[in-house]
Amino acid sequence: MPLSPNSEIVRRSHPFEAAIGDTQVLLDVEQGFYFGLNAVASRIWQRLEHPVRVRDLCLLLKAEYDGEEARIDAEVFAFLAQLEAQNLIDVSG
Amino acid sequence: MTDRLLCGWRVRSAVALPELLEWQGDDRPPDLTVRLGAVDDSLPGGRTISPWLQIDGTGTGLLEVPMVGRFLVQRSGDITIAPQPEAREAEIRLFLLGSVLGLVCHQRGLLPLHASSVVIEDGAVAFCGHSGMGKSTLALRFAQRGHAVVSDDVCVLDTGSPAPVRPSFPRLKLWRDALEDAALPTEGLERNRRGQDKFHFIEPQAGVRGPIPLRALFMLRRAKHGEQEGIERLSAPLDILAALETGTFRMQIGRALGAEKALFQAHALIAGTVPVYTLRRLPDAPPGRWLDAIAATVRG
């Protein structure tokens, strides 16, 4: 499903997770790959524990981090697209 | 026969295991019991994990090594060996203290690294790499400088925090040229396999009994054409995890036994707490060349 500001996102259950320094690492057992999340990505990942609309997620990040709004939007979309491609999230709406 | 010590376990074995230290602990029942007996050639309900290994739903493993014998390894710690008539004792011990030890670790949720290790600065320093990369030769060179040998081939770690090494035994498997380079005679040493120019050298220095912290890990690599030799610390978490996965002894057995989560947590714990380096060497680098640099790196 294409991502839009109205899409609702929730992360899939992911039992294999560990923190290594500032990086949150996920292991996808079925596909056999690791996924490393930096500090901002880890914050997004935490927030995706419960369903959230993309628009609200962007607003939240704009409140927490300095940066150009358009750039934050673009980076959030790019990151979510990556998570979706790796089957780490469910997208609806 | 006297009970022996292996990775903190009390071992009672019908096969003499001279490379293991003697058990000097309490009077607990044996953790591992090795018997000789009949073993069927197939495991009921067993899945084939590799050409030599089947594992059933209870986690029992059947290892069949051509010309050596069958090893039935139960989670309880009962190990039954049916040797082939032509098998030498050294060969049986080789697989018992190699493949079978790795299987026992996976059954018990421990992390076996494919590494030789020695004591440097009160901790274990492990040399991890594929066969032929010089793990045992490096350990020998450190042993000759007075460092105790913690493991050869399989270095066993607890998966709790902080992950300590459970010392295995001070035996090193060495090719004739590695022994000769180190000015050690091969006379009187047992051969690893029939017709193979590799020998079992038992380090005369006392081995290590109790658990010790893992101080550093060196991934042994061969410098490819045009690459510089040297020691480099891995810093990206995903690179460290990938190296640890490659360095885990028979990772696919751990997966088959459902130990994947414990292995991942153990890898992550090491990645977060223990420095991991690559040591890149030219194929013809003299074995003694990197000892000082390794020791200096460990001391920091």
Interface residues (C-beta under 8 A of the other chain):
Chain A: P15 F16 A18 A19 I20 G21 T23 V25 L27 V29 Y34 G36
Chain B: A236 P237 L238 I240 L241 A242 E260 K261 F264 Q265 A268 L269 A271 G272
